[in-house]
């Protein structure tokens, strides 16, 4: 289908319209409590109390073309084939202290609240986007102000997924003793080993962006995944109770260490939207950046300079991210982290791409 859409766009467009083929990779990852590497290998290294783990990795290959109406440029359309990995954990600070003690085999010095939300999926997808050219608003009395906007619709076929909520308590003393209610939806059970054969699902995500320009200033706002939905017709689920070690504050009663109901049925999920903002002064090549994804946020400053080899820029974000980028007419590369050794990094940003246009 994508091949035919591209063919129709090429045939219907003016021979003078700019076209492009491009590919890019984008990764944002953060882990507050432990380095990102330790999220996989175990929480036995450097530790600090935290609440968020977030990672969004996307790879895309696409085709873009300028669109004209009555020989006037109105914007551009992009068709993309993409693959996405999304991972988000939001937990109480007590929960991170509990998991740290559990990894080290240490005792808890006080009662710890167990409150954890998991959202994770992997999915190939296709998307179509339209981004308008800048339009002057002088006709409505806003002299010198220009506006541009865009929409993107992505369709996904998610395979592997995990969505869960855990609510419980671990009492002072032995960290292996805990009581919690679990509501867990998945294709592959990582907690209680429920065996299920789950088909791939379907999903969509709608994103939008808008930008206002005046003189040398430009401000932009983007809402990624502002409306989204993911559905599996025969997704697996477990609703139940884990009660190890008992105690005076048990959240539920289990027949043995764990009990509950497992089965398969229609599973419908969504993820939080991501808000990104940017304010740029083109004369100074200076930008302020902001990003928020549910409980995760960051603020940053970027300063660029034009060189004979392209645009070179340096950026600094709070919390804890520093890096640099290089951009030419055809290539771009951006890398940032909060540690020289990636194995010790808690924050990483990577963006790189190639764009061939004619």
N, C-alpha and C positions, 0 to 999 in steps of 0.2 A: 504493500500500500504506500509506504513512504517513497519507494522508487517512482511510482506513478505520479504522486504529488509533485515530486521534484521535477519530473519531466514536464508536467503541465505548467508549472511556474516558469520554467525556462522558455517554453514555447510562447507563453502568453506575454512575456515581459519584453520590454524594449531591449534592443541589442546593446544600448548604452548603460543599462542598469548594472550596478556593481554586484558581483556574486562572490561567494567565498565558500571554501571548505575548511573546516577547522576541527581541532580536538583539544580538550583541556582536562586537567585533573585538579580537583579541589579537595582539600582536607583541612578540617578544624577539629582538634582534639584537646580535651582538658580533663584532668583528674585531680581533684582538690586534695584528697587524703594521702595518696601514694603516687609515685611516678607511674606514667602510663604503662610502662613495661611490667610493673609489679601488679597491675590489674589482671594480668594474665598469669604471671608466675607465682604470685602470692604476696601477701601484705607483711612480709617479714623484713623489709628494708626501711628506708626513711619514711616517717609517718607524721602527719598532722591532722587534727580533727577537720573534717570536711562534710559537704552535703551533696556534691554534684560530681557526676562523671558524664561527659558528653562527647560524642564523636559523630561527625557526619562526613563521609567520604563519597565523592561522586566522580565518575569518569564519563565523558561525553564525546561523541563525534557527530558533527552536524554540517548542515548546508544552510547558507544564508543568502538572501537576495533582497535588493532594494525594490520597493514597490512604488509605482508612479500612477498618478491619476491626472489625465489631461496634461501629460508631460511635466507634471509637478511631483517632486518627491514627497511622499506622505509617510514614509517610514520603511521598516525592514521586517522580513519574516524569517524565522529560523526553524528548521526541522532537525531534531536531534534523536540519536539513539544513545541511551545512557544506562549506567549501572550504578546503584546506590546502596551504601551500607549506612544504616542509622542505628545509633546506640545511645540510650539516655537512662541514667539512674539518678533518682532524687531520693535522698534518705536523711533521716534525723541524725544530728551529730552523735547522739548516743549510739545509734546503729553502727556508725563507723568505729567507735570505740569498742563496741562489742565484737565486731568482726576482726579487729586488730588483736584483741585478747584471744579470740578463738584460734587465729592463725599461729600465735606464739605459745598457745597452751597455758596462758596466764589466767589468774583469777580476777574477777571483776571487783573493784573497790566499792561499787555502789550499784543500785538497780539501773538497768539501761533499757530505754524505750526502743522497741524494734518497729520501725516505720520505713518501709521501702517501696518505691514504685519503679518498675522496670518497663521500658519500651524499646524494642529492638526488632529490626527486620533487615533482610537483604532482598533486593529486587532489581531485575532489568526493567527498562521502560522506554517509552517513546514520548516525545513532547513536541508541541508546536507553540511558537511565541510570536507576538507582534510587538514591536517597539516603534513608536511614532517619532517623527522628526520634531524639532523644536518649533512651536507655534507662538507667534507674537500676540500678546494680549492687549496691544494698544487699542484695538477696536472696542474694548469694553472699559477703556479709561485707565488701563494699567500700563502706562508708557514704559518701554524698556524692559518689561518682564516677559520672559519666554517660559513655556511649559512643555514638557514631554511626558509621555506615559507609556506603559506597556503591560501586557498580560501574558502569562505562560500557563499552559495546561499540560500536565504530565500524566500519562497512564502507566500503571505499574502492574507487574505480575509477581507479587512477592512469594518467595518460597519459604526459607527459614525465618521464623519469627518467635518472639517471646514477649508477652505482656503480662505483668503480674503486680499484685499488691500484697504485701506482707505486713501484718499488724499484730504486735505482740509485746512481750516483755522478757528480759533476762534478769533474774534476781542476783543480788550480790553473792559472790562466791564463784563456784564452778561455772566457767563460760560455756560449757557444753550443755548446761541445763537452761532450757528456754521453753516458752509457750507462745504460740502464734497461730493466727488464722491466716490461711493462704487462699488467694483467688488467682489462679495461674492458667494462662491460655498460651498454647504453643503448638509447634509441629514436632518438636523433639524434646521430651521431658528431661530437664537438667537437674531436677530436685528429687522427685520420687520415682523416676524410672518407669513411668507409665508408657507402654508400647502402643503406638498409634501410626496409622498410615494416612497422612494428610496430603490432600491435593494442593497445588498452588492456588493462590488467591488472586483477587483483582483489587486494584486501588486507583485512586486519582488524587491529584494535588493541583490546586489553583494558586498561582502567585501573581502579585502585581507590584508595579513600581511607578513612582512619579518623581519628577525633578522640576525645580524652578530655578531660573537663571536671571541675574540682574547685573549688568556691567561685567565685572570680573568674578562675581560670586556665583556659586552654584550649590544648591542644596538638594539632596535626594533622599528618598525613603523607599524601602523595599519590604514587602511582607511576603516571605516565602512560606509556603504551605498554609496560607491564610484560611483556606477551606480544604480539608482532606478527609479521606475515608478509605479504610482497608478492610476487606471482607474475605473470609474463608468459609466455604459452604460446609466443610466437614472438619473444621479445626478441632484440636484436642483441648481438653480443659481438666483441671483438678480444683475442686473446692473442698477444703478440709482443715484439719487441725494437726499441728505438730506440738506435742507436749512431752518434753524430755526432762526428767528430773523433778517434775512436780513443782511444789512451792506453794506459798500462800496467795499468790497473785496470778494463778493460771487463767488464761484467756478462754480456754475451751477444754472439754473433756474428750480424750482420745482413747480408743480401745488399743492399748499398746502405745508405742512411740508416736504413731501417726494413724489417722483415719480420715475418711471423707469419701467423696464421690468423684470418679473420673469417667470421662466419656467423650463423645464427639458430637459436634453440632455447629450451627452457624455462629461464627465469631466476627464481630464488627469492632474495629478499633480506630483511633485517630492519634495524632501526635501534636505537640504544641507548635504554634507558628514561630518563625524566626523574624525578628525585626532588625533591620540594619539601616543606619542613617549615615550620611556623609555631608560635610560642609567644606567646600573647597574655594580657595582664592587662586585663580589661575595665574595672576601676575607674580605671586610669591611661590607658586607651586607648593602650597601648604594646605593640608587637609586635617579635619577632625573627624574621627570615626566613632561610631557606637554600634553595639550589637547586643541583642537580648534574646535568649531562648529559654522561656519559662524561668527557672531559678538561676540560670547561667547568664552572666552579662560581662561586657568588657568595654572599655573606653580607650581611645588611642589617638596618637598624633603622628602624621606622616609628612616628611619633607623631601621633595624631589628636586633634581637638577638635571638639565639637559646636557649630554656629552656627545662627542663624536660617535660613540658606540650605542647611543640610545639614551633613554631616561633611566637614571639611577636614583633610587629613593631609599630612605631609611625610616623605620617606624618603631614606635614604642607604645605598648598597650598596658593598661592596668586591667586585671592583675597579671603581672609577671610575663611579659612577652616582648622580645626585641628581635628585630630582623631587618632584612633588606630585600629590595626587588630590582629587577632589570627588565626593561621593556623596549622593544623595537617595533617596527611596522609589522613584522611577521612572527615574532617570538616574545614570550614573557615568562619570567621565572620569579617566584617570591617564596622566601623561606624565613620563618621565625620560630624561636623557641625560648625557653627560660633557663636552659642549661647547655653547656658546650657538648656534653655527652648525652645523646638522645636517650640512652637507657635511664638517665636520671631526670628527664624532662617531664614536667607536669602539664605543660602547654606547648602545643605544636600547631603551626599553620604552614601549609604548603599549597601553592598554586602555580601551575605551569601550563603553557599551552602554545599551540602553533596555529597560525591563521594564514592561509594562502588565498589571496583575493585577486580578482581581475575585473 
